[in-house]
Amino acid sequence: MRTMTIMAIVNLAMVMGLPVFGQTTKPAEEPAKTLKGKISVSGAWALYPMMVTWQQEFKKIAPDVRIDISAGGAGKGMADAISGVVDLGMVSRDIHPEEVKKGAWSLAVVKDAVVPVINEKNPELATIMTKGLTKDIFRKIWVDEAIDTWGRALGTNSRHRLNYYTRSDACGAAETWAGYLGGHQEDLGGNGIFGDPGIGEAVKKDPLGIGYNNVNFAYDAKTKKPMAGLRILPIDVNGNGKIDKDENFYDTREELTKAIAAGKYPSPPARDLYLVSGGKPKKKEVIVFLKWILTDGQKFVDQAGYIQVDEKKLGEELKKVD
């Protein structure tokens, strides 16, 4: 049998897509540093801090790509993406079938959660942190609007009024919180406040207030502890009237994100966050940016206070870009 020449073996391997001697990876695409252009992004407050981190890190390898990011709620991100106003919309809720029909193309890029927040000077703080509240009580507050005092919420004699806040803008945080309670954003009652920062500020100013925030607006990015003036209200997941040891993971952002990753925190209000475009992206700089987010960009997820989607899903999302 004739011996194949080295060149013939190499040619055959390349045709079959097999690695050849000395080649450890597939030929790289054009290096990101040669890219030029602009990427526009708008939408969910929940994804905004992560996108800013990715913007800064991608700039280091693609200095000639300008990435403009603005927050304004998941509803705006979805509308802007579908209409082509921006290249990418940030969406912090599930993608609706009717949006897909309109051309929405989406990628799950990270996970995070919505958490209930209260004022650190709440007169019932000690009881709240010991007992927590159940999903049923949250529903009676926001959906049924049947609880007007902290005593009724906690099952005590307290007559302190309970003031509840919700989002006035179409957003993933409200839709996700409502989804946890079995409804949609329009089912939520309360004082309407615009934006994640707005909810936090409203509760900080109201010792009797309760609201909900995305994780990175409930915790301080530097200290990793709840924002000054706020406390995270623990959820009594098993409904036994107290916060058990395995339900007590709110002191730091790291504790909470580990609990989310381990499935100890309910989902919803834990959920995937998405980048959306009006149809599959065609701009080269957008495609390279998305591939980078799903690969090298994932190493910045933990430090930014988010949770990685599982490896299998990352692989599936990467195939969608290809």
FENQUI-V185099 format. One record per residue. N is the residue number from 1. RES is the residue in one letter. BURIAL is 1 if it has 9 or more other C-alpha atoms within 8 Angstrom, else 0. D_CENTER is the distance of its C-alpha to the mean C-alpha in Angstrom with 2 decimals. Layout:
BEGIN
n = (N/N)
res = (RES/RES)
burial = (BURIAL/BURIAL)
d_center = (D_CENTER/D_CENTER)
END
This chain:
BEGIN
n = (1/2/3/4/5/6/7/8/9/10/11/12/13/14/15/16/17/18/19/20/21/22/23/24/25/26/27/28/29/30/31/32/33/34/35/36/37/38/39/40/41/42/43/44/45/46/47/48/49/50/51/52/53/54/55/56/57/58/59/60/61/62/63/64/65/66/67/68/69/70/71/72/73/74/75/76/77/78/79/80/81/82/83/84/85/86/87/88/89/90/91/92/93/94/95/96/97/98/99/100/101/102/103/104/105/106/107/108/109/110/111/112/113/114/115/116/117/118/119/120/121/122/123/124/125/126/127/128/129/130/131/132/133/134/135/136/137/138/139/140/141/142/143/144/145/146/147/148/149/150/151/152/153/154/155/156/157/158/159/160/161/162/163/164/165/166/167/168/169/170/171/172/173/174/175/176/177/178/179/180/181/182/183/184/185/186/187/188/189/190/191/192/193/194/195/196/197/198/199/200/201/202/203/204/205/206/207/208/209/210/211/212/213/214/215/216/217/218/219/220/221/222/223/224/225/226/227/228/229/230/231/232/233/234/235/236/237/238/239/240/241/242/243/244/245/246/247/248/249/250/251/252/253/254/255/256/257/258/259/260/261/262/263/264/265/266/267/268/269/270/271/272/273/274/275/276/277/278/279/280/281/282/283/284/285/286/287/288/289/290/291/292/293/294/295/296/297/298/299/300/301/302/303/304/305/306/307/308/309/310/311/312/313/314/315/316/317/318/319/320/321/322)
res = (M/R/T/M/T/I/M/A/I/V/N/L/A/M/V/M/G/L/P/V/F/G/Q/T/T/K/P/A/E/E/P/A/K/T/L/K/G/K/I/S/V/S/G/A/W/A/L/Y/P/M/M/V/T/W/Q/Q/E/F/K/K/I/A/P/D/V/R/I/D/I/S/A/G/G/A/G/K/G/M/A/D/A/I/S/G/V/V/D/L/G/M/V/S/R/D/I/H/P/E/E/V/K/K/G/A/W/S/L/A/V/V/K/D/A/V/V/P/V/I/N/E/K/N/P/E/L/A/T/I/M/T/K/G/L/T/K/D/I/F/R/K/I/W/V/D/E/A/I/D/T/W/G/R/A/L/G/T/N/S/R/H/R/L/N/Y/Y/T/R/S/D/A/C/G/A/A/E/T/W/A/G/Y/L/G/G/H/Q/E/D/L/G/G/N/G/I/F/G/D/P/G/I/G/E/A/V/K/K/D/P/L/G/I/G/Y/N/N/V/N/F/A/Y/D/A/K/T/K/K/P/M/A/G/L/R/I/L/P/I/D/V/N/G/N/G/K/I/D/K/D/E/N/F/Y/D/T/R/E/E/L/T/K/A/I/A/A/G/K/Y/P/S/P/P/A/R/D/L/Y/L/V/S/G/G/K/P/K/K/K/E/V/I/V/F/L/K/W/I/L/T/D/G/Q/K/F/V/D/Q/A/G/Y/I/Q/V/D/E/K/K/L/G/E/E/L/K/K/V/D)
burial = (0/0/0/0/0/0/0/0/1/1/0/0/1/1/0/0/0/0/1/1/0/0/0/0/0/0/0/0/0/0/0/0/0/0/1/1/0/1/1/1/1/1/1/1/1/1/1/1/1/1/1/1/1/1/1/0/1/1/1/0/0/1/1/1/1/1/1/0/1/0/1/1/1/1/1/1/1/1/1/1/1/1/0/1/0/1/1/1/1/1/1/1/1/0/0/0/0/0/1/1/0/0/1/1/1/1/1/1/1/1/1/1/1/1/1/1/1/1/1/1/0/1/0/0/1/0/1/1/1/0/1/1/1/1/1/0/1/1/1/1/1/1/1/0/1/0/1/1/1/1/1/1/1/1/0/0/0/0/0/1/0/1/1/1/1/1/1/0/1/1/1/1/1/1/1/1/1/1/1/1/1/0/0/1/1/0/1/1/1/1/0/0/1/1/1/1/0/1/1/1/0/1/1/1/0/0/1/1/1/1/1/1/1/1/1/1/1/1/1/1/0/0/0/1/1/1/1/0/0/1/1/1/1/1/1/1/0/0/0/0/0/1/1/0/0/0/1/0/1/1/0/1/1/0/1/1/1/0/1/1/0/0/0/1/1/1/0/1/1/1/1/1/1/1/1/1/1/1/0/0/1/0/0/0/1/1/1/1/1/1/1/1/1/1/0/0/1/1/0/1/1/1/0/1/1/1/1/1/1/0/0/0/0/1/0/0/1/1/0/0/1/0)
d_center = (60.88/60.12/57.58/54.68/54.39/51.40/50.53/50.67/48.37/45.85/46.07/45.65/42.61/40.96/41.77/40.28/37.13/38.11/37.79/41.06/42.69/40.99/37.87/34.84/32.10/32.07/33.16/30.33/29.31/30.36/28.96/26.01/28.32/30.52/27.90/28.28/26.56/23.76/20.18/18.79/15.16/14.04/11.57/8.39/8.55/4.92/5.11/8.73/9.54/8.46/10.43/13.20/13.59/13.88/16.21/18.36/18.69/19.42/21.97/23.89/24.67/24.81/26.38/27.62/24.33/23.06/19.37/18.95/15.60/15.44/13.01/14.27/11.93/10.55/14.22/15.57/13.39/14.58/18.09/18.41/17.48/19.84/22.56/22.39/21.98/19.30/18.82/15.06/12.84/9.12/8.12/5.48/8.22/10.95/13.28/16.59/19.90/21.50/18.98/19.76/23.40/23.01/21.94/18.13/17.38/13.89/12.31/9.47/8.57/6.17/4.98/4.16/6.25/8.46/11.78/15.24/16.95/20.69/23.20/24.62/28.07/27.80/31.36/30.20/27.69/29.62/29.84/26.21/25.07/27.71/27.30/23.71/23.12/22.77/20.78/24.15/24.63/21.25/22.27/25.68/24.25/21.89/23.25/26.89/27.27/29.93/29.28/30.51/31.26/29.67/32.69/31.91/28.32/29.60/32.92/34.97/37.54/35.41/36.00/33.36/31.62/27.94/26.13/22.82/20.39/17.99/16.34/18.96/16.85/15.42/11.69/8.82/8.86/12.56/12.58/10.44/12.67/15.61/14.89/15.17/18.40/19.66/19.44/17.78/16.90/20.57/21.68/20.34/23.05/23.16/23.56/21.38/19.62/17.89/14.52/12.39/15.20/17.75/16.81/16.92/20.22/21.71/21.26/22.59/25.67/26.29/27.43/27.37/23.96/20.89/17.52/13.82/11.04/7.43/8.14/8.87/11.11/12.76/13.80/16.01/15.05/18.71/19.84/16.70/18.17/17.32/17.92/21.66/22.85/20.07/19.86/17.27/19.11/19.36/19.13/22.41/21.10/24.63/26.25/29.12/29.15/28.00/25.17/26.25/25.74/23.08/21.14/21.42/18.54/17.24/19.55/17.31/13.73/15.02/16.56/13.54/11.36/14.60/15.03/11.73/12.82/16.25/15.45/16.97/14.26/14.34/12.16/11.51/10.30/8.23/6.68/5.89/4.23/7.67/10.34/13.33/16.95/20.15/21.63/21.42/21.38/24.89/24.74/25.33/23.25/20.14/20.92/21.54/18.36/16.25/18.46/18.04/14.22/14.69/17.56/18.44/15.15/13.63/15.93/14.00/10.71/12.30/13.98/11.06/9.71/7.11/8.50/10.15/10.60/14.31/17.05/18.50/15.53/15.16/18.84/18.64/16.14/18.46/21.40/19.99/20.08/23.58)
END
